[in-house]
Amino acid sequence: MSPDMEDFTDALEAVLNGSADAAQRCFLDVCVREDPGCRRAYCEQMELHILLRVSHACEDRSVAGSDGGSQSESARTGAEVTDRTFSRGVAEALRRSGWRKIAALAALLLGGAVLVREWVPATAWKADLRIPSGDASVPPVQLVHQSRAERLELPHVLPGYVKLAKGEAKVRLSSGVELSLLGPLSLEVESGMEARLDEGRLLAWVPPRASGFTVRAPGLTAWDIGTVFSVAAEGENSSLFVFKGSVQVLDASGDGVDLCEAGEGVRSIKGRTPFKVATEGGAAGSLFAPVCGHAALAQPQKALAVARQITELWIAKYVPEEASLVRSAAQREAAIRNAPQRLVFQKSAWVRSPASRLQEGSGNMKIIGAASILAAAAMGAQTAGATSGSVVVNASPCNNRHWMTVFTNEVPLVWEWPSNAVRANLAIVGMSGAVATNFTGLTTNYLWRAFAADKPIAEDVYDLTLTFLGGGDAVVGVQTSRLAVVTGAFGKTSVDTKAEATPWPTISENVVIPYNAGWAQATVNATNSQLVIAKQEGLVQTNRLPATEGYFGWKIKRSEWGYGTFSLALMFPGTVTNGWDAVLMRVPDGMMIRLY
Amino acid sequence: VRQSEKGEGLFEMELAGAQLALLSYIAKLLGGLQDAHDVLQETNLTLCRERADFDPDRPFLAWARTVAYYAVMTWRKRQARSRLVFSDETVALMAEGLACDVDPVDERLVLLEACKKKLPQMMRDLIDSYYAQGERLAAIGVRLGRTEGSLANSLYHIRGLLKKCVEERLAQTERCL
């Protein structure tokens, strides 16, 4: 909730219950006078406030009447008393005017809904509120259809659990609500009108008669008003997205997050306030169009994927600090769904044959990868075309680290200035800091001081982005590069050759992780690579690496990772379904004592 | 006293039927229910006194609202400025917007009952505590371990929710008619 909105609800509530101070009255006055939206909201809220007051006061009177007026005076509300005074006043006014019949009627009417209710046939009330009752011959959760569903379990009585290991299934509840379930999933159905999603994804269609259907997920409660919406739960995080109609979303403490209409949703991340997302912009609109409305029901998988993509687009734009978290959650979900059967990997050393080295040598630049090509050709860091005095030439047919590694504390960067560029921005972003430089005229080189001392204190991986801007600040070109600072390039480094040694058991700082598909014969022909970092019982981050060899910077300090045990898996998809594994621990600074 | 034959008894019906709509109108202009009952009473008295001007061929509510507006303004003049929620300008602006409001408030009251029953239990508990038991937000907050601001926010959303539910049901009713 924005601060203005918070001020508005506080002021409104204070005015409604008569406790507003001067500042709150002034705030509401200005808001209602100046802002038509505020005026409309105020009028709507006031009307509901009155209806609720009248409605409850009448209920109290009904109760008092039915029990012979035994309700004690002290139990009566202030509203009731004022209503009674009010009705007496009108009755008196009418009596004075000589209309006894209407005085009696007014006294009744102003008593509230006792009379109002009598205007509605009792059958209409029943019809309005009817939810199909349970039929002993019909199971409480009926299977409508399934597709490649594995280990689907449906409850025979409620409350009970629906479980689905894999695939898709559609079920119908006694209320008429239909749920498309995507495995793996665990759903507790409490009644035909309430369910709790512990894990997995579902798409709900709620017919008008079941309006009010409620789904709870970690951190969120969705209260439906006749609609099509999806809910996804993963660990202690969850998300919701509406394809048709409206859903009121509450957070874990029962506070309203907001009312979501079609194309809107809410994302809840443990420890953070849930926030609303929306379909915004052409790209999101194009994504949403094919699954808008009932179309989502025909393709639940696609609808859920679109919901996730739209949420990611919104978060990347408006909540960038959450973006990595959301991506990692999505990747974890995908990783779980698509997890291949992992094989035992043999980490025995192998020797590349001379033939294969020569074959690769002819295509050296191809296997270096896009980032390093740019480093060489566009932003030459110590390349053959650089203007620096000393140029390092690496003749190795493969594993040419000079395109990606820093060897001096001052790195000359060289590029060609596009003819249509007016100015340029250079951004150098590493784990431990960032540098930004503007070039206001034709510039073709820049001396970047990567670190102050002769030798680096810490290792880092830097992403370099040079953006050329033309007239009107239009982007006319972008060049990127990635350069690593590794301490081993500046002197001796310790190597533990003992086979039984436990390398790298703990970490405390940001980490530079080298990777290379050429470490094993089985992966030498890999075309891409990924590093999955999983915190025990926590976050999972799948990093698609830009090449089959290079350095990955794992920022752990001042990140969401925190302390604990981490599993790292380096894989080269497309070659074999196995990879390199490591288990690391990060403990808080200080002495660690292990007890036996 | 002028009273057309066809208007006999109609005034009473109109007046009785307009009470909730008038209360809503007055409360909106005053910024609360606290004094709205008194102003409504004044309005009713004025309407009764001016019954002779009642024209059954013209909308009763519009006439009654005009009378209510002057009752509101008279009431405002008697109050210290520090008690008023809205400025004269804001009241005039709102009155203009509400003058032609034809919302069927009474029907909403009926539909509200159905909508309340559809609320999740925790929401029902909150509005019961606040509206039925007359419990103050501070007391509810202590009991539930929540701040007054958070409860105000919840009530705001619940009312918005009920409003939407009522509107949808009203639209359905109209479609059925």
Interface residues (C-beta under 8 A of the other chain):
Chain A: M1 E6 T9 D10 L12 E13 A14 V15 L16 N17 G18 A20 A22 R25 L28 D29 V32 R33 R39 Y42 C43 E44 Q45 M46 E47 L48 H49 I50 L51 L52 R53 V54 S55 H56 E59 D60 T77 G78 A79 T82 D83 T85 F86 G89 V90 A93 L94 R96 S97 W99 K101 I102 L105 A106 L109 L110 A113 V116 R117 W119 V120 W125 D128 L129 P208 S211 G212 T214 T221 W223 I225 G226 S246 Q248 L250 S253 G254 D255 G256 D258 L259
Chain B: E12 M13 L15 A16 G17 Q19 L20 L23 S24 A27 K28 G31 G32 L33 Q34 H37 D38 L40 Q41 N44 L45 C48 R49 R51 S82 L84 V85 F86 S87 E89 T90 L93 M94 G97 L98 D103 V105 D106 R108 L109 V110 L112 E113 A114 K116 K117 K118 L119 P120 M122 M123 L126 I127 D128 Y131 A132 Q133 G134 R136 L137 R146 E148 G149 S150 L151 A152 N153 S154 L155 Y156 H157 I158 R159 G160 L161 L162 K163 K164 C165 E168 R169 Q172
